[in-house]
Amino acid sequence: ADRDLTNATAPEQPTLSNCAQYHTLIWTMFKTGAADINYTVLARNTDFSGAPLGSGWLQIATGTISGAANTWHRIVITEPNGLYYDQYRIRIQASTSTGQRSVILGVKR
């Protein structure tokens, strides 16, 4: 299922907006279940009205968060020259129902 961190299922809905000033995102997650969580980070730029420039999303990161239940995880999302995208969609998927709580911080250069 195309579901993001906020449980939104609309594939064009961003998880994060107004992020162009950040070159790195730091995602801290508390995972309440033991199931692995697969994630995909998608990005795109927008015009001044917030409409996407171009169609679709650019995949910038993917991975799996493994570990026991009730554990903390930290994922650093960046590119060699920084991210600087306006919007991100962070899709997550687990093989079984597992809960999570997340905080994402943007880092400026």
HELIX and SHEET records of a PDB file:
SHEET    1   A 3 THR A  71  THR A  78  0                                        
SHEET    2   A 3 THR A  24  LYS A  31 -1                                        
SHEET    3   A 3 GLN A 100  VAL A 107 -1                                        
SHEET    1   B 3 LEU A  58  ILE A  65  0                                        
SHEET    2   B 3 ILE A  37  ARG A  44 -1                                        
SHEET    3   B 3 GLN A  87  ALA A  94 -1                                        
END                                                                             
